Amino acid sequence: MKTITILTCDRTPSYLSETVATIPEDYHIQYVSQGQIVQPRAGDLFPVDKKYKQDETRHRDSQYNYSVALRQTVDGLIIEDDVKLCRKFDQYLNKVKSDIPTPRYALALYSCYQWTQIPNGLTIVEYPVNDFYGTQAMLYDIETARGFGEYLAQNIGREPYDLALKTYIKEVDPEVVLYASKLSLVQHIGDVSTGLGNGHKCFNFVDDVR
C-alpha cells in the first residue's frame, strides 16, 4: 500500500480535514503531529514533542517536526497540512516517479516556477538548488529522507527547513539531485502558517491549467 506522510500540529485555523479529503482512498496516511489532532481519516499517528516552546515563532518546533517526518516516512512522500492534492494525483505522481533518472533525489511537487526547458517530454525538470523554496509537498528517496532528517535534527534553529535542504544538498550530500514537477501536483490552501510563508498560491497547479 502507498503511504503519504502529513506534517501537522494542533493549530488554529486547521486545514487538515481539507487536505485529507483530497488524498486518494488507497493511500495509507501517517500523521506526524505536534499536539493533539483529530484524524479526519484513520492512519498511523506519530506524536512529536514541542521541544522549543520558548520560540514564540514556532519555527524551531516546525523544523523538529519535519525532521521526525523525514525519519519516519515510509515512501518518502511528505506533504504539509495546508495543501490540496490534484484530482488525478496518483496518475501524475506515478508518471513523475517514472521520469526520475537518478537514485538519489528530492523532488518538489509544489512547483512555483515557469519551467521552459523540459527535455524529451519529461514531467520533471532539474531544480537549480539556489532557487529552491517551498516544501509543501516533497518526494524523497528513503536514503535522502533519512540523511536530511538527521541533518535537520542536528541543526535546529540554523535555517528554515526548505533552506536547510539547499544547504544539505550543497554541503553534506551532493549526490542528491533536486527536481521539480513541471506542473504543481498540489495547491496551497492555507492563509495562516506556522512557518514563514502565508497565503501563497501556485500559478501552475495542474487542475487549473489542464
N, C-alpha and C positions, 0 to 999 in steps of 0.2 A: 504493500500500500504506500502511496506517495504521502509525504509528510510536509506540512508547512509550519514554520515556527513564527509565532506572533510575539513581538516585543510589546509589552503593555504595562500599565500601572493603574493605581486607584486614583484617577484624576477626573476633574470636572471642568469642562464637559467631556464626556466619554464618547468616542466614535466606534468603540469596539464592536457593538452589535451590527452597525452598518458595514464594517469591514468583513466580519464573519459571514454576513448574508451573501456576500459575493464569492465566497470560496466554494469551488465545486464540491459536491457531496462526497465524491470518492477520495477526497483528501483527508488524511488524519491531521489533527491540529495539536501542536504543542503551544501552550501558553507559558511564556516566561514573564512573570509578573512581580513587580514590587507593590506590595499591599494586596488587600483582598479585592477580588473581582468576581462578578457573576459571569459564568461561562455561557455565552449565547448558544454554544453547541458543545457537546461532550468532547473532551480531549484530555491530554496529559497536562497537568499543572506543575510548573517548577517555580515554587515561591523563592523570591530573591530578597535578601535583607536590604534595607535602606542604610547603607553604611556611612553615608555622607550627609546626614541630616543637618549638619552645620552649614551646608552650602544652600543658601536660600534660592539659588537659581535652579537647583536640581540637576545641573549639568553633570556633576560627578556621579550622582546616582544613575543617571541615564547611561553614562559610559560603562559603569559597572554592570548594569542590566544587560547591555549589549554584549559585553564580554562573556556573560553567562550564556546568552543565546547562542553565541558562536561556539561555545564549548559543548552545548547540549544538542544543537541541531542534528537531525538525522540525515536529511537530504541536502543540507546547505542552502535551503530556500528560506530566507528570513524577511518578513515584512513588518513594518511598524503598524500601530493600531489605529491609524487615521487615514487609511487608503481604501480604495475600492479596486477590485480586480476587473479586468475587461471580460466581456461576455464569453469569449472563446479562449479563456486564459490557458487551459491545458493544451489546446491545439497549438497555440502560438508558442507556449513555453517549450513544447516538445521540438518544434522546429528550431527555436533559438538554441536549445541544448545540442541539437544535431550539428549546428554550424560552428560550435566552439572548436577551434583547431588545436588547442594546447591542453595538456593535462592539468596545469595549474592556472587558475583564473579567479577573478572576481568580476561579476557581470551585473551591471546596473539595469534593472528592468523599469526604473523610473528615469526617463531619458530626456533631459531638458535642452538639448541642442538640436539644431538643424544639421543633420549629418548629410553631407553632399557626396561622399565617396564611399559607396558600399560595394566592394568588389564581388563580381561574379554572382550577383543576385542574393548575396548573403543577407540574413536578417540582423546581423550584428556588425559592429564596427569597433576597431580598437580605440579605446578612450584615452586621449592624452592625460597622463596621470596628473599633471599640474592643473588641469582644467576640471578635475573631478570635484563634485559636491553632491550631497543628497543620497541617503541610504534608505529611502522609503521602501524599496524592495530590491533585494540583492540575492544573487545566486553565487555560491562559492563551491569549489571542490572541497571535500572534507578536510584535506590536509591544510589548505589555506584557512579555512574556518577555524580550525583548532590553533594554528600558529598565530593568526591575528587575534584570536580570543585571548591567548596567553600574553601576547604583547600588550594588548589593551589593558588587561588586568594589572599589569606591572607599570603602566604609565597613566593611571587615572589622574585627571586634572591637567595633563600636559596640553591636550587639544581635543576638540570635539571628535567624535569617533569617525565621522566621514573624512575629516582632515587627517586623523590618525591612520586611516587606511592608506592614504597617499604616502605618509612617512614610512609606514610598514613596508610598502612595496619598494620604495626608493632606497631605504636604508637597511632593511632587515632581510627581505625575501624577494629579490629582483627576478626570480623565476616566475613569479606571479604576473600574469598579463591582465590588464584591466580592459574590460569590454563594456559596451552599452548595446542595448537592443535598438534597432533602427527607429522603431516606434515604441512609445511607452506602453507597457502592458498593464500599468496601474495608474490611477489618478489620485492625487492628494485631495482629501476631503476635509481635513482639519483646519479650523480657523485659529485655534488656540493650541500652542505647543509647549511641551516641557523642554524643548531644545531651542535652537537659535532661529529657526525659520517659522513664520506664521503666514497662513493664508495663501501660500503659493499654489499655482496650478501648472500642469504641464500642457503645452500648446499642441503637442503631437500625440495625445492619448489615442490609441488605436480605434477605440469605439467612436471617436469624434471625427476621424478622418477616413474611415473605411465603412 
